[in-house]
Amino acid sequence: MNDEKRRFSRISFDADVLLSKDRQEWRASLLDISLNGLLVTRPAHWQGLQGEHFHAEVIFPDSGSLIHIEATVAHDNDDRTGLQINSIDIESVGHLRRLIELNLGDEKLLNRELASLRWR
């Protein structure tokens, strides 16, 4: 997720993330989120490799909202893991869009980012 390649606004946000695969689970903290992916703290005992697929649940404690994402590990460096969104359910899209809309404050920028999504 190189800065030159980044086309999506990243929103710093504090939330818990539950990563899972094959009946294994890892807890992490959300560092930032965009329409294309999320950056989390590297979970304890993490066994994810670049290119592997995981289910991620972003849990917003204040609202009780959940965002369900199917993602691929884009990078795993030191204490951070980047996940690229492959697919997301319609209810989660609504939560994610609202979160980004509130933080961007620019509807034109949000619409431009939505138009360039691969998982649409």
C-alpha distances in whole Angstrom, upper triangle without the diagonal:
4,6,8,7,6,10,10,12,11,15,16,18,20,21,21,19,21,19,22,22,26,28,26,24,22,22,19,18,16,14,13,12,12,13,10,9,10,10,13,15,16,19,22,23,20,20,17,15,12,13,16,16,17,19,18,20,20,23,24,27,29,29,29,26,24,21,21,18,17,14,12,11,7,8,11,12,15,15,12,11,8,9,9,12,15,18,19,23,25,26,22,21,24,23,19,20,23,21,19,22,23,21,20,24,23,24,23,20,19,21,19,16,18,19,16,15,15,17,20
4,6,5,6,10,12,13,13,16,17,20,22,23,24,22,24,23,25,26,29,31,29,27,25,25,22,21,19,16,15,15,14,16,13,13,13,13,16,18,18,22,25,26,22,23,20,18,15,16,19,20,21,23,22,24,23,26,27,30,32,32,32,29,27,24,24,21,21,18,16,14,10,10,13,13,16,17,14,13,11,13,12,16,18,21,23,26,28,29,25,24,27,26,22,23,25,23,20,23,25,22,21,24,23,25,24,20,20,22,20,17,20,21,17,17,17,20,22
4,5,5,9,10,11,11,14,16,19,22,23,25,23,26,25,27,29,32,34,32,30,27,26,23,22,19,16,14,15,13,15,13,14,14,14,17,19,20,24,27,28,25,26,23,21,18,19,22,23,24,25,23,25,24,27,27,30,31,31,32,29,28,25,25,23,23,20,18,17,14,13,16,15,18,18,16,16,13,15,14,17,20,23,24,27,28,29,26,24,26,25,21,22,24,22,19,21,23,20,18,22,21,22,21,17,18,21,18,16,19,20,17,17,18,21,23
4,6,8,11,13,14,17,19,22,25,27,28,27,29,27,30,31,34,36,34,32,30,30,26,25,22,20,18,17,15,17,15,16,17,17,20,22,23,27,30,31,28,28,25,23,20,20,24,24,26,27,26,28,26,29,30,33,34,34,35,32,30,27,28,25,24,21,20,19,15,16,19,18,21,22,19,19,16,17,16,19,21,23,25,28,29,31,27,25,28,27,23,23,26,24,21,23,25,22,20,23,21,23,21,18,19,20,17,16,19,19,16,17,18,21,23
4,6,9,12,13,17,19,22,24,25,27,25,27,25,27,28,31,33,32,30,28,28,25,24,21,19,17,16,14,14,12,13,15,15,19,22,22,25,29,30,26,26,23,21,18,18,21,21,23,24,23,25,24,28,28,32,33,32,33,30,28,25,25,22,21,18,17,16,13,14,17,18,21,22,18,17,14,15,13,15,17,20,22,25,26,28,25,23,25,25,21,21,24,22,19,22,24,21,19,23,21,22,20,17,17,19,16,13,16,16,13,14,14,17,19
4,6,8,9,13,15,18,21,22,24,22,24,23,26,27,30,32,30,29,26,26,23,21,18,16,13,12,10,11,9,11,12,13,17,20,21,24,27,29,25,26,23,21,18,18,21,21,22,22,21,23,21,24,25,28,29,29,29,26,25,22,22,19,20,17,16,16,13,14,17,18,20,20,17,16,13,13,12,14,16,18,20,23,24,25,22,20,22,22,18,18,20,19,16,18,20,18,16,19,18,19,17,14,14,16,13,11,14,15,12,12,14,16,18
4,7,9,13,16,19,22,23,25,23,26,25,27,28,32,33,32,30,28,27,25,23,20,18,15,13,10,10,9,11,14,15,19,22,23,26,30,31,28,28,25,24,21,20,22,22,23,23,22,23,22,25,25,28,29,28,29,26,24,21,22,19,20,18,18,18,15,17,20,21,24,24,20,19,15,15,13,14,16,18,19,22,22,23,21,18,20,20,16,16,18,17,14,16,18,16,14,17,15,15,14,10,11,12,10,7,11,11,9,10,12,14,15
4,6,10,13,15,19,19,21,20,23,22,25,26,30,31,30,28,26,25,22,20,17,15,12,9,6,6,7,9,11,13,17,20,22,24,28,30,26,27,24,23,21,20,22,21,21,21,19,20,18,21,21,25,25,24,25,22,21,18,19,17,18,16,17,17,15,17,19,21,23,22,19,17,14,14,12,12,15,16,16,19,19,20,17,15,17,16,13,12,15,14,10,12,15,13,11,14,13,13,13,9,9,11,9,6,9,11,9,9,12,13,14
4,7,10,13,16,18,20,20,23,23,26,28,31,32,31,28,26,24,21,19,15,13,10,8,6,8,9,10,11,13,16,19,21,24,28,30,27,28,25,25,22,22,24,23,23,22,20,20,18,20,19,23,23,22,24,21,20,18,19,18,20,18,19,19,17,18,20,21,23,22,18,18,15,15,14,14,17,18,18,20,20,21,18,15,17,16,12,12,13,12,8,10,12,10,8,11,11,12,12,9,9,12,11,8,11,13,12,12,15,16,17
4,7,9,13,14,17,16,20,20,23,25,29,30,28,25,23,21,18,15,12,10,6,5,5,8,9,9,8,9,12,15,18,21,24,26,24,25,23,23,21,21,22,21,21,20,17,18,15,17,17,20,20,20,22,19,18,16,18,16,18,16,17,17,15,16,18,18,20,18,15,15,12,13,13,13,17,18,17,20,20,20,17,16,17,15,12,12,14,11,8,11,12,9,9,13,13,15,16,12,11,15,14,11,13,16,15,14,17,17,18
4,6,10,12,15,15,19,20,23,26,29,30,28,25,22,20,17,14,10,8,5,5,6,10,11,11,9,10,12,15,18,20,24,26,24,26,24,24,23,23,24,23,21,20,17,17,14,15,14,17,17,17,19,17,16,15,17,17,19,18,19,19,18,18,19,20,21,19,16,16,14,14,15,15,19,19,18,20,20,19,16,15,16,13,10,11,12,8,7,10,10,7,8,12,13,15,16,13,12,16,16,13,15,18,18,17,19,19,20
4,7,10,13,14,17,19,22,25,29,29,27,23,21,18,15,11,8,6,4,7,9,13,14,12,10,9,11,13,16,18,21,24,22,25,23,24,23,24,24,23,22,21,17,17,13,14,13,16,16,17,18,17,17,16,18,18,20,19,20,19,18,18,18,18,19,16,14,15,14,15,16,17,21,21,20,22,22,21,18,18,18,15,13,14,14,11,10,13,12,9,11,14,16,18,20,17,16,20,20,17,19,22,21,20,22,22,23
4,6,10,11,15,17,21,24,28,27,25,21,19,16,13,9,7,6,5,7,10,13,15,13,10,10,10,12,16,17,20,23,22,24,23,24,24,25,24,23,21,19,16,14,11,11,10,12,12,13,15,14,14,13,16,16,19,18,20,19,19,19,19,20,20,17,15,15,15,15,17,17,21,21,19,20,21,19,16,16,17,13,12,14,13,9,10,13,12,10,13,15,18,19,22,19,17,21,22,19,20,23,23,21,23,22,23
4,7,10,13,16,20,23,26,25,23,20,17,14,11,7,6,7,8,10,13,16,18,15,12,11,10,11,15,15,18,21,20,23,22,24,24,25,25,23,20,19,15,13,10,10,8,10,11,13,13,13,13,14,16,17,20,19,21,20,21,20,20,20,20,16,15,15,16,16,18,19,22,22,20,21,22,20,17,18,18,15,14,16,16,12,13,16,15,13,16,19,21,23,25,23,21,24,25,22,23,26,26,24,26,24,26
4,7,10,13,16,20,23,22,20,16,14,11,9,6,5,8,9,10,14,16,17,14,11,11,10,11,14,14,17,20,19,21,20,23,23,24,23,21,18,16,12,10,7,6,5,7,9,11,11,11,10,11,13,14,17,17,19,19,20,20,19,20,20,17,15,15,15,15,17,17,20,20,18,19,20,18,15,17,17,13,13,16,15,12,14,17,16,15,18,21,23,24,26,24,21,24,26,23,23,26,26,23,25,23,24
4,7,10,13,17,20,19,17,13,11,7,6,5,6,9,11,12,15,17,18,15,12,12,9,10,12,11,14,17,16,19,18,21,21,22,21,19,16,14,10,8,6,5,7,8,11,13,11,11,10,11,12,14,16,16,18,17,19,19,18,19,19,16,14,14,15,14,17,17,20,19,17,19,20,18,15,18,19,15,15,18,18,15,17,20,20,19,21,24,26,27,29,27,24,27,28,25,24,28,27,24,25,23,25
4,6,10,13,17,16,14,10,8,6,5,6,6,10,11,11,14,16,16,13,10,10,8,9,11,10,13,15,13,16,15,17,18,19,17,15,12,10,7,5,5,6,9,11,14,15,13,12,10,9,10,11,13,12,15,14,16,17,16,18,18,15,13,12,12,11,14,14,16,16,15,16,19,17,14,16,18,15,14,18,18,16,17,21,21,20,22,25,27,27,29,26,24,26,27,23,23,26,25,22,23,20,22
4,7,10,13,12,10,7,6,5,6,9,10,13,15,14,17,18,18,15,12,13,10,11,12,9,12,13,12,14,13,16,18,18,16,14,10,8,6,5,7,8,11,13,17,17,14,13,11,10,10,10,12,12,14,14,17,17,16,19,19,16,15,13,14,12,15,15,16,16,15,16,19,18,15,18,19,17,16,20,21,19,20,24,24,23,25,28,30,30,32,29,26,28,29,26,25,28,27,24,23,21,23
4,7,11,10,8,6,5,6,8,10,11,14,15,15,17,18,17,13,12,12,10,11,11,9,11,12,10,11,10,13,14,15,12,10,6,6,5,7,9,11,15,17,20,20,18,16,13,12,10,10,10,10,11,11,14,15,14,17,18,15,14,11,12,10,13,13,14,15,14,16,19,19,16,18,21,18,17,21,22,20,21,25,26,25,26,30,31,30,32,29,27,28,29,25,25,27,26,22,22,19,22
4,7,7,5,4,6,9,11,14,15,18,19,18,20,20,19,16,15,16,14,15,13,11,13,13,11,11,10,13,15,15,11,9,6,5,7,9,12,14,17,19,23,22,20,18,15,14,11,11,10,10,12,12,16,17,16,19,20,18,17,14,15,13,15,14,15,15,15,17,20,20,17,20,22,21,20,23,25,23,24,28,29,28,30,33,34,33,34,32,29,31,31,27,26,29,27,24,23,20,23
4,6,5,7,9,12,14,17,18,21,22,21,22,22,20,18,17,18,16,17,15,13,15,14,11,10,9,12,14,13,10,8,5,6,9,12,15,17,21,23,26,26,23,21,18,16,13,12,10,11,11,12,16,17,16,20,21,20,18,15,16,14,15,15,15,15,16,18,21,22,19,21,24,23,22,26,28,26,27,30,31,31,32,35,36,35,36,34,31,32,32,29,28,30,28,24,23,20,23
4,5,8,12,15,17,21,22,25,25,24,26,25,24,21,21,21,20,21,18,16,17,15,13,12,12,14,17,16,12,10,9,10,13,15,18,20,24,26,29,29,25,24,21,20,16,15,13,14,14,15,19,20,19,23,24,23,22,19,20,17,19,18,18,18,19,20,24,24,22,24,27,26,26,29,31,30,31,34,35,34,36,39,39,39,40,37,34,35,36,32,31,33,31,28,25,23,26
4,7,10,13,16,20,21,24,26,25,27,27,25,22,22,22,20,20,19,16,16,15,14,13,14,17,19,19,15,13,11,11,13,14,18,19,23,24,27,27,24,23,19,19,16,16,15,16,17,17,21,22,21,24,25,23,22,20,21,19,21,20,20,20,20,21,24,24,22,25,27,26,26,29,31,29,31,34,35,34,36,39,40,39,41,38,35,37,37,34,32,34,33,29,28,25,28
4,7,10,14,17,19,22,23,23,25,26,24,21,20,20,17,17,15,12,12,11,10,10,11,14,17,17,14,13,10,11,12,14,16,18,22,22,26,26,23,23,19,19,16,16,15,15,16,16,19,20,18,21,21,20,19,17,19,17,19,19,20,20,20,22,25,25,22,25,28,26,25,29,30,28,30,33,34,33,35,38,39,39,40,37,35,36,36,33,32,34,33,29,28,25,28
4,7,10,14,15,19,20,20,23,23,22,19,17,17,14,14,13,10,10,10,9,10,11,15,17,18,14,13,10,9,10,11,13,14,18,19,23,23,20,20,16,16,14,14,14,14,15,15,18,18,17,19,20,17,17,15,17,15,18,18,19,19,19,20,24,23,20,23,25,23,22,26,27,25,27,30,30,30,32,35,36,36,37,35,32,34,34,31,30,33,31,28,27,24,27
4,7,10,13,15,18,18,21,22,21,17,15,14,11,11,9,6,7,8,7,9,10,14,16,17,14,14,10,11,10,11,12,13,17,18,21,22,20,19,16,16,15,15,15,14,15,14,17,16,14,16,16,14,13,12,14,14,17,18,19,20,19,21,24,23,20,23,25,23,22,25,26,24,25,29,29,28,30,33,34,35,36,33,31,33,33,30,29,32,30,27,26,24,27
4,7,10,13,15,16,19,21,20,17,14,13,10,9,9,6,8,10,9,12,13,16,18,19,17,16,13,12,10,10,10,11,14,14,18,19,17,17,15,15,14,15,16,15,16,15,18,17,15,17,16,13,13,12,14,14,17,18,20,20,19,21,24,22,19,22,24,21,20,24,24,21,23,26,26,25,27,30,32,33,34,32,29,32,32,28,28,31,30,27,27,25,27
4,7,9,12,13,17,19,18,15,11,10,6,5,7,5,8,11,10,13,13,16,17,19,17,16,13,13,10,10,10,11,13,14,17,19,17,17,15,14,15,14,16,15,15,14,16,15,13,14,14,10,10,9,12,12,16,16,19,20,19,21,24,22,19,21,23,20,18,22,22,19,21,24,24,22,24,28,29,30,32,29,27,29,30,26,26,29,28,25,25,24,26
4,6,9,11,15,18,18,14,10,9,5,5,8,8,11,14,13,16,16,18,19,21,19,18,16,15,12,11,9,10,11,12,15,17,16,16,14,14,15,15,17,16,17,15,17,16,14,15,15,11,10,10,12,13,16,17,20,20,19,21,23,22,18,20,21,18,17,20,20,17,18,22,21,19,21,25,27,28,30,27,24,27,28,24,25,28,27,24,25,24,26
4,6,7,11,14,14,11,7,6,4,7,10,11,14,17,15,18,16,18,18,20,19,18,15,14,11,10,8,9,10,12,15,16,15,14,13,12,14,13,16,14,16,14,15,15,14,15,15,12,10,10,10,11,14,14,18,18,17,19,21,19,16,17,18,15,13,17,17,14,14,18,18,16,18,21,23,24,26,23,21,24,24,21,21,25,23,21,22,21,23
4,7,11,14,14,11,8,5,5,7,10,12,16,19,17,19,18,19,19,20,20,20,18,17,14,14,11,13,13,15,17,18,18,17,16,15,17,16,18,16,17,15,15,14,14,14,14,11,9,10,10,12,14,15,19,20,19,22,23,22,18,19,20,17,15,17,18,14,14,18,17,15,17,20,22,23,25,21,20,23,23,20,21,24,23,21,22,22,24
4,7,11,11,9,6,5,7,10,13,15,19,21,19,21,19,20,19,20,20,19,18,17,14,14,11,13,13,16,17,18,18,16,15,14,16,14,17,15,16,15,14,14,15,15,16,14,11,11,10,11,12,13,17,18,17,20,21,20,16,16,17,15,12,14,15,11,11,14,14,12,13,17,18,20,21,18,16,20,20,16,18,21,19,18,19,19,21
4,7,8,6,4,6,9,12,15,17,20,23,20,22,19,20,18,19,19,18,16,15,12,12,10,12,12,16,17,17,17,15,13,11,13,12,14,13,14,14,14,15,16,17,19,16,13,12,10,10,10,10,14,15,13,16,17,17,13,12,14,12,9,11,12,9,8,12,13,11,12,16,17,17,19,16,14,17,17,13,14,17,16,14,16,15,17
4,5,5,6,9,12,16,18,20,23,25,22,24,21,21,19,19,20,18,17,16,14,14,12,15,15,19,19,19,19,16,15,12,14,12,14,13,14,15,14,15,17,19,21,19,16,14,11,10,9,9,13,13,13,15,16,16,13,11,13,12,8,9,12,9,7,11,13,11,11,14,14,15,16,13,10,13,13,10,11,14,13,11,13,13,14
4,6,8,12,15,18,20,22,26,27,24,25,22,22,20,19,19,17,17,16,14,15,13,16,16,20,21,20,20,17,15,12,13,11,13,12,14,15,14,17,19,21,24,22,18,16,13,11,9,8,11,11,10,13,13,14,11,9,11,11,7,8,11,10,8,11,13,13,12,15,14,14,15,12,9,11,11,7,7,11,10,8,10,10,10
4,7,10,14,17,19,20,24,25,22,22,19,19,16,15,16,15,15,15,13,15,14,18,18,22,23,22,22,19,17,13,13,11,11,10,11,12,11,14,16,19,21,20,17,14,10,9,6,5,8,10,10,14,15,16,13,11,14,14,10,11,15,14,11,14,17,16,15,18,17,17,17,14,12,14,13,9,9,12,10,7,8,9,11
4,7,10,14,15,17,20,22,18,19,16,16,14,14,14,13,12,12,11,12,11,15,16,20,22,21,21,18,15,12,12,9,10,8,9,10,9,11,13,16,18,17,13,11,7,5,4,5,9,10,11,14,16,17,13,12,15,14,11,13,15,14,12,16,18,16,16,20,19,19,20,17,15,17,16,12,13,15,13,11,11,11,14
4,6,10,12,14,17,19,16,18,15,16,14,15,15,14,12,12,10,11,10,13,14,17,19,19,19,16,14,11,12,10,11,9,10,10,10,11,12,14,16,14,10,8,6,5,7,8,12,13,13,16,18,18,14,14,16,14,11,14,16,13,12,16,17,15,16,20,20,21,22,19,17,19,19,15,16,19,17,14,15,14,17
4,7,9,11,15,17,14,16,14,15,14,15,15,15,14,14,11,13,11,14,15,18,20,21,21,19,16,14,15,13,14,11,12,10,10,9,10,11,12,10,7,6,5,6,9,11,15,16,16,19,21,21,17,17,20,17,14,17,19,16,15,19,19,17,18,21,22,23,24,21,19,22,22,18,19,22,20,18,18,18,20
4,6,8,12,14,12,14,13,14,14,16,16,15,13,13,11,12,10,13,14,16,19,20,19,18,16,14,15,14,15,12,13,11,12,11,10,11,11,9,6,5,6,8,11,13,16,18,17,20,22,22,18,19,21,18,16,19,20,17,17,21,21,19,20,24,25,26,27,24,22,25,25,21,22,25,23,21,21,20,23
4,6,9,12,10,13,13,15,15,18,17,17,15,16,13,14,13,14,16,18,20,22,21,20,18,17,18,17,18,15,15,13,14,12,10,10,9,6,5,6,9,11,15,17,20,21,21,24,26,25,21,22,24,22,19,22,23,20,20,24,24,21,23,27,28,29,31,27,26,29,28,25,26,29,27,24,25,24,27
4,7,9,7,10,10,12,13,16,15,16,14,15,13,15,15,17,19,20,23,25,23,23,20,19,19,17,17,15,14,11,13,10,7,8,8,5,5,5,9,11,15,17,20,21,22,25,27,27,23,24,27,24,22,25,26,23,23,27,27,25,26,30,31,32,33,30,28,31,31,27,28,30,28,26,25,25,28
4,6,5,9,9,13,14,17,15,15,13,14,12,14,14,15,18,19,22,24,22,22,19,18,18,17,17,15,15,13,15,13,10,12,11,8,8,8,12,13,16,18,20,22,22,24,27,26,23,25,27,24,22,26,27,24,25,28,28,26,28,32,33,34,35,32,30,33,33,29,29,32,30,27,27,25,28
4,5,9,11,14,17,19,17,18,16,17,15,17,17,18,21,21,25,26,25,24,22,22,21,20,20,19,18,16,18,16,13,13,12,10,11,11,15,16,20,22,24,25,25,27,30,29,26,28,30,27,26,29,30,27,28,32,32,30,32,35,37,38,39,36,34,36,36,33,33,36,34,31,30,29,32
4,6,9,12,16,18,16,17,15,17,16,18,19,21,23,24,28,29,27,27,24,23,22,21,20,19,18,15,18,16,13,14,13,12,13,13,16,17,21,22,24,25,26,28,31,31,27,30,32,29,28,31,33,30,31,34,34,33,34,38,39,40,41,38,36,38,38,34,34,37,35,32,31,29,33
4,6,9,12,14,12,13,12,14,14,16,17,19,22,23,27,28,26,25,22,21,20,18,17,15,14,12,14,13,10,12,11,10,11,10,13,13,17,19,20,22,23,25,29,28,25,27,29,27,25,29,30,28,28,32,32,30,32,35,36,37,38,35,33,35,35,31,31,33,31,28,27,26,29
4,7,10,12,10,12,11,14,15,17,19,21,25,26,30,30,28,27,24,22,20,19,17,15,13,11,14,13,10,13,13,13,13,11,14,14,17,19,20,22,23,25,29,29,26,27,30,29,27,30,32,30,30,33,34,32,34,37,38,38,39,36,34,36,35,31,31,34,31,28,26,25,29
4,7,9,7,9,8,12,12,16,17,20,23,26,29,29,27,26,22,20,18,16,14,12,9,7,10,10,8,11,13,13,12,9,11,10,13,15,16,18,20,23,26,27,23,25,28,26,24,27,29,27,27,31,32,30,31,35,35,35,36,33,31,32,32,28,28,30,27,24,23,22,25
4,6,6,9,10,14,15,18,20,23,26,28,32,32,30,28,25,22,20,17,15,12,9,7,9,8,7,11,13,14,13,10,11,11,13,15,16,19,21,24,27,28,25,26,29,28,25,28,31,28,28,32,33,31,32,35,35,35,36,32,31,32,31,27,28,29,26,24,22,21,25
4,6,9,11,14,15,19,20,23,26,29,32,32,30,28,25,22,20,17,14,11,7,5,6,6,7,10,13,14,12,9,9,9,10,13,14,17,20,23,26,27,24,24,28,27,24,26,29,27,26,30,31,29,29,33,33,33,33,30,28,30,28,25,25,26,23,21,19,19,23
4,7,10,13,15,18,20,24,26,29,32,32,30,28,24,21,19,15,12,9,6,5,6,8,10,14,17,18,15,12,11,9,10,12,11,15,18,21,24,26,23,23,26,26,23,25,28,27,26,29,31,29,29,33,32,32,32,29,27,28,27,23,24,25,22,19,17,16,20
4,7,10,12,16,18,22,25,28,31,30,28,26,22,20,17,14,11,8,5,6,9,10,11,15,18,18,16,12,12,10,10,12,11,14,17,20,23,24,22,22,26,25,23,25,28,27,26,29,31,30,30,34,34,33,33,30,28,29,29,25,25,26,23,20,18,17,21
4,7,10,13,16,19,22,25,28,27,25,23,19,16,13,10,7,6,4,7,10,12,13,17,20,19,17,13,12,9,9,10,9,11,13,16,20,21,18,19,23,22,20,23,25,24,24,27,29,28,29,32,32,31,32,29,26,27,27,23,23,24,22,18,16,15,18
4,6,10,13,16,19,22,25,24,22,20,16,14,11,8,6,5,6,8,11,13,13,17,19,18,16,12,12,9,10,10,10,11,12,15,18,19,16,18,21,20,18,21,24,22,23,26,27,27,28,31,31,30,31,29,26,27,27,24,23,25,23,19,18,15,19
4,7,10,13,16,19,22,21,19,16,13,10,7,6,5,6,9,11,14,16,16,19,21,20,17,14,13,10,11,10,10,10,10,12,15,16,13,15,18,17,16,19,21,20,21,24,25,25,26,29,30,29,30,28,25,26,26,23,22,24,23,19,18,15,18
4,6,10,13,16,19,18,16,14,10,8,6,5,6,7,10,11,14,15,15,18,20,18,15,12,12,9,11,9,11,11,10,12,15,15,11,14,16,14,13,17,19,17,18,21,22,22,23,26,27,27,28,26,23,24,25,21,20,23,22,18,18,15,18
4,6,10,12,15,14,12,10,6,6,5,6,9,10,13,14,17,18,18,21,22,19,17,15,14,12,13,12,13,12,10,11,14,13,10,13,15,12,12,16,17,15,17,20,20,20,22,25,26,26,28,26,22,24,25,22,21,24,23,20,20,17,19
4,7,10,12,12,10,8,6,5,7,8,11,12,15,15,17,18,18,20,21,18,16,14,14,12,14,12,15,14,12,13,15,13,9,12,13,10,10,14,14,12,14,17,17,17,19,22,24,23,26,23,20,23,24,20,20,23,23,19,20,18,19
4,6,9,9,7,6,5,7,9,11,15,16,19,19,21,22,21,23,24,20,18,17,17,16,17,16,18,17,14,15,16,14,11,14,14,11,12,15,15,13,15,18,18,18,20,23,25,25,27,25,22,25,26,23,22,26,26,23,24,21,22
4,6,6,6,5,6,8,12,14,18,18,21,22,23,24,23,25,25,22,20,19,19,18,19,18,21,19,16,16,17,14,12,14,14,10,11,14,13,11,14,16,15,15,18,20,23,23,26,24,21,24,26,23,22,26,26,23,25,22,23
4,6,5,7,9,12,15,17,21,22,24,25,26,27,26,27,27,23,22,22,22,21,23,22,24,23,20,20,20,17,15,18,17,13,15,18,16,14,17,19,17,18,21,23,26,26,29,27,24,27,29,26,26,29,30,27,29,26,27
4,6,8,11,14,17,20,23,24,27,27,29,29,29,30,29,26,24,24,24,23,25,23,26,25,21,21,21,17,16,18,17,13,15,17,15,13,16,18,16,16,20,21,24,24,28,26,24,26,29,26,26,29,30,28,30,27,28
4,5,9,12,15,18,22,23,26,27,28,29,29,31,31,28,26,25,24,23,24,22,25,23,19,18,18,14,13,16,14,10,13,15,13,12,15,16,15,16,19,20,23,23,26,25,22,24,27,25,24,27,28,26,28,25,25
4,7,10,13,16,20,22,25,26,28,29,28,30,30,27,25,24,24,22,23,21,23,21,18,17,17,13,12,15,14,11,13,16,14,13,17,19,17,19,22,23,25,25,28,27,24,26,28,26,24,28,29,26,27,25,25
4,7,10,13,17,19,22,23,25,26,26,28,29,26,24,22,22,20,20,18,20,18,14,13,13,10,9,12,11,7,10,13,11,11,14,16,15,17,19,21,23,22,25,24,21,22,25,22,21,24,25,22,24,21,21
4,6,10,13,15,19,20,22,23,24,26,27,24,21,20,19,17,17,15,17,15,11,11,12,9,7,10,11,8,9,13,13,12,15,17,17,18,20,22,24,23,26,24,21,22,24,22,20,23,24,21,21,18,19
4,6,10,12,16,17,19,21,21,24,25,23,20,18,16,14,14,11,13,11,8,8,10,8,5,8,9,7,7,11,12,11,13,15,16,17,19,21,22,21,23,22,18,20,21,18,17,20,20,17,18,15,16
4,7,10,13,15,18,20,21,23,25,23,20,17,16,13,13,10,11,9,6,7,9,9,6,9,11,10,10,13,15,14,16,18,20,20,22,24,25,24,25,24,20,21,23,20,18,21,20,17,17,14,15
4,6,10,12,14,17,18,21,23,21,18,15,13,10,9,6,7,6,5,7,10,11,8,9,13,12,10,13,16,15,16,19,20,20,21,24,24,23,25,22,19,20,21,18,16,19,18,14,14,11,13
4,7,10,13,15,17,20,23,21,18,15,13,9,9,6,6,5,6,9,13,14,11,12,16,15,14,17,19,19,19,22,24,23,24,27,27,26,27,24,21,22,23,19,18,20,18,15,13,10,13
4,7,9,12,13,17,20,18,15,12,10,6,5,4,5,7,9,12,15,17,13,14,17,17,15,17,20,19,18,22,24,23,23,26,26,26,26,24,21,22,22,18,17,19,17,14,12,11,14
4,6,9,11,15,18,17,14,10,8,5,5,7,7,10,12,16,19,20,17,17,21,20,18,20,23,22,21,24,26,25,25,28,28,28,28,25,23,24,23,20,19,21,18,15,13,12,16
4,6,7,11,14,14,11,7,6,5,6,9,10,13,15,19,22,23,19,20,23,22,19,22,24,22,22,25,27,25,25,29,29,29,29,26,24,26,25,21,21,23,20,18,16,16,19
4,7,10,14,14,11,8,5,5,6,9,11,14,17,20,23,24,21,20,24,23,20,22,24,22,21,24,26,24,24,28,27,28,27,24,23,24,23,19,20,22,18,16,15,15,19
4,6,10,11,8,6,5,7,9,13,15,18,20,23,26,27,23,23,26,25,22,24,26,24,23,26,28,25,25,29,29,30,30,26,25,27,25,22,23,25,21,19,19,19,23
4,7,8,6,4,6,9,12,15,17,20,21,25,28,28,24,25,28,26,23,26,28,25,24,28,29,26,27,31,31,32,32,29,27,30,28,25,26,28,25,23,22,22,25
4,6,5,6,9,12,15,18,20,23,25,28,31,31,27,27,30,28,25,27,29,26,25,29,30,27,27,31,32,33,33,29,29,31,30,26,28,30,27,25,25,25,28
4,6,8,11,15,18,21,23,26,27,30,33,33,29,29,32,29,27,29,31,28,27,31,31,28,29,32,33,35,35,32,31,34,32,29,31,33,30,28,28,28,31
4,7,10,14,17,20,23,25,25,28,31,30,26,27,29,27,24,27,28,25,25,28,28,25,27,30,32,33,34,30,29,32,31,28,29,32,29,27,27,27,30
4,7,10,13,16,19,21,22,25,27,27,23,24,26,24,21,24,25,22,21,25,25,23,24,27,28,30,30,27,26,29,28,24,25,28,26,24,24,23,26
4,7,10,13,16,18,19,22,25,25,21,21,24,22,19,22,24,21,20,24,25,23,23,27,28,29,29,26,24,27,26,22,23,26,23,21,21,20,23
4,7,10,13,15,16,20,22,23,19,19,22,20,17,19,22,19,18,22,23,20,21,25,25,26,26,23,21,23,23,19,20,22,19,17,17,17,20
4,6,9,12,13,16,19,20,16,16,19,18,15,18,20,18,17,21,22,20,21,25,25,25,25,22,20,22,21,18,18,20,18,15,14,14,17
4,6,9,11,15,17,18,15,14,18,17,14,16,19,18,16,20,22,20,20,24,23,23,23,20,18,19,19,15,15,17,14,11,11,10,14
4,6,7,11,14,15,12,11,15,15,12,14,17,16,15,18,20,20,20,23,22,22,22,19,17,18,17,14,13,15,13,10,9,7,11
4,7,11,13,15,13,12,16,17,14,16,19,19,18,21,23,23,23,26,25,24,24,21,19,19,19,16,14,16,14,10,8,6,10
4,7,10,12,10,10,13,14,13,14,17,18,17,20,22,22,22,25,24,23,23,21,18,18,19,16,14,15,14,10,9,6,8
4,7,8,6,6,10,11,10,12,14,15,15,17,20,20,21,23,23,21,22,21,17,17,19,16,13,15,15,12,11,8,9
4,6,5,6,9,10,11,12,14,15,16,18,20,21,22,24,24,22,23,22,19,19,20,18,15,17,18,14,14,10,10
4,5,5,6,9,10,10,12,14,15,16,18,20,21,22,22,19,21,21,17,17,19,17,14,16,17,14,15,11,10
4,5,5,7,9,10,11,13,15,15,17,19,20,21,22,20,22,21,18,18,20,18,15,18,20,17,18,14,13
4,5,5,6,8,10,11,12,14,15,17,18,20,20,19,21,20,16,17,19,16,14,17,18,15,16,13,13
4,6,5,6,8,10,10,12,14,15,16,18,18,16,18,17,13,13,15,13,10,13,15,12,13,11,10
4,6,5,6,9,10,10,12,14,15,16,17,14,17,17,13,13,16,14,12,15,17,14,17,14,13
4,6,5,6,9,10,11,13,14,16,17,15,18,17,14,15,18,16,14,17,18,16,18,16,15
4,5,5,6,8,10,11,12,14,15,14,16,15,11,13,15,12,11,15,15,13,15,13,13
4,5,5,6,9,10,10,12,12,11,13,12,8,10,12,10,9,12,14,12,15,14,13
4,5,5,6,9,10,11,12,11,14,13,10,12,15,13,12,16,17,16,19,17,16
4,6,5,6,9,10,12,12,15,14,11,14,16,14,13,17,18,17,19,18,18
4,5,5,6,8,9,10,12,10,8,11,13,10,11,14,15,14,17,17,16
4,5,5,6,7,7,10,9,7,9,12,11,11,14,16,15,19,18,17
4,6,6,9,9,13,12,10,13,16,14,15,18,19,19,22,22,21
4,6,9,10,13,11,10,14,15,14,15,18,19,19,22,22,21
4,5,8,10,8,7,11,12,11,13,16,17,17,20,21,20
4,6,9,9,9,12,13,13,15,17,19,19,23,23,22
4,6,5,6,9,10,11,13,15,16,17,21,22,20
4,5,5,6,9,10,10,12,14,16,19,20,18
4,5,5,6,9,10,11,13,15,18,20,18
4,5,5,6,9,10,11,13,17,18,17
4,5,5,6,9,10,11,15,15,14
4,5,5,6,9,10,14,15,13
4,5,5,7,9,13,14,13
4,5,5,7,10,12,11
4,5,5,9,10,8
4,6,9,10,8
4,7,9,9
4,6,6
4,6
4
